[in-house]
Amino acid sequence: MSGTKTIEELRRRFKPEAARNVTATYLFSISGQDGAMVLTKINDGAVEFEELVEGTDPTGKADCIITVSREDLESILEGRMSAMTAALSGVLSIEGELGLAMQLVPIFFEGLS
């Protein structure tokens, strides 16, 4: 899943009602073949995505960095693994405030298949 496809999938899954009162910037660092860095800005029910070009230093751009392999992200997006299970098992790593990462679950990862 390329960065563009990841952005399309996250945009499709985005639930504005779950993102009300959330203002944070996340970086999805996706490793492996077709990996990408996707900066995701949520601001009170609105979302913007930006795919960062290779070699860009994302330091300081995000409040929370989510690192996951492309294969594991696909498993999460397809519902074969929950985001919570991925985080607890170390498949998905979180750098920054854990509470911000937890807010992503209802915004992107619940209620859609």
C-alpha positions in Angstrom: 0.0 0.0 0.0 1.7 3.2 -1.2 1.6 6.5 0.7 -1.1 7.7 -1.7 -3.2 4.6 -1.2 -2.7 4.9 2.6 -3.9 8.5 2.5 -6.9 7.5 0.3 -7.8 4.7 2.8 -7.4 6.9 5.9 -9.5 9.7 4.2 -12.2 7.1 3.5 -12.2 5.9 7.1 -12.0 9.3 8.7 -14.9 10.0 11.1 -15.2 13.7 11.6 -17.6 13.3 14.6 -15.0 11.2 16.4 -12.4 13.9 15.7 -14.3 16.7 17.3 -12.2 18.4 20.0 -9.1 16.7 18.7 -6.2 18.9 17.6 -3.0 17.0 16.9 -0.5 16.1 14.2 0.4 12.5 13.7 3.2 11.0 11.5 2.5 7.5 10.1 5.9 6.1 9.4 5.2 3.0 7.2 8.2 0.7 6.6 8.8 -1.9 3.9 8.1 -2.1 0.2 6.0 0.9 -0.8 6.7 2.5 2.6 5.9 6.1 3.2 5.7 8.9 5.7 2.3 10.4 6.0 1.8 13.5 8.1 -1.8 13.6 9.3 -3.2 16.9 10.8 -6.5 16.6 12.7 -8.1 19.9 13.8 -11.5 19.8 15.5 -13.3 17.4 13.0 -11.2 18.2 10.0 -8.2 16.3 8.6 -5.3 17.0 6.2 -2.8 14.6 4.8 0.7 15.2 3.5 3.0 12.6 2.1 6.5 13.5 3.1 9.2 12.9 0.5 12.0 10.5 1.3 14.8 12.2 3.1 12.5 14.7 4.9 13.3 15.0 8.6 10.0 14.7 10.3 11.4 15.7 13.7 9.3 18.3 15.4 6.5 18.0 12.8 4.3 15.6 14.7 2.9 15.3 18.2 2.8 11.6 17.9 4.7 9.2 15.6 3.1 5.8 14.7 5.6 3.3 13.1 4.3 0.2 11.5 5.2 -2.0 8.5 3.1 -1.8 5.4 2.0 -5.4 5.8 0.9 -4.9 9.4 -0.9 -1.6 8.6 -2.8 -3.5 5.9 -3.8 -6.2 8.5 -5.1 -3.4 10.8 -7.0 -1.6 8.0 -8.5 -4.9 6.8 -9.6 -5.8 10.3 -7.4 -8.8 10.7 -5.7 -7.2 13.6 -6.9 -4.4 15.9 -4.8 -1.3 16.3 -4.8 -1.9 20.1 -3.5 -5.5 19.7 -0.8 -4.2 17.3 0.3 -1.6 19.8 0.3 -4.0 22.7 2.3 -6.6 20.8 4.9 -4.2 19.6 3.9 -4.6 15.9 3.0 -0.9 15.9 5.2 1.5 17.9 4.2 4.8 19.3 6.5 7.7 20.0 5.1 10.6 21.8 1.9 10.9 23.9 0.1 7.6 24.1 -3.2 9.3 24.8 -3.0 11.0 21.3 -2.4 7.6 19.7 -5.4 6.2 21.5 -7.6 8.9 20.0 -6.9 7.6 16.6 -8.8 4.3 17.2 -12.3 5.7 17.0 -11.3 8.3 14.3 -9.9 5.8 11.8 -10.0 2.2 13.1 -13.4 1.4 14.5 -16.7 0.6 12.8 -15.5 0.2 9.1 -14.4 -2.8 7.2 
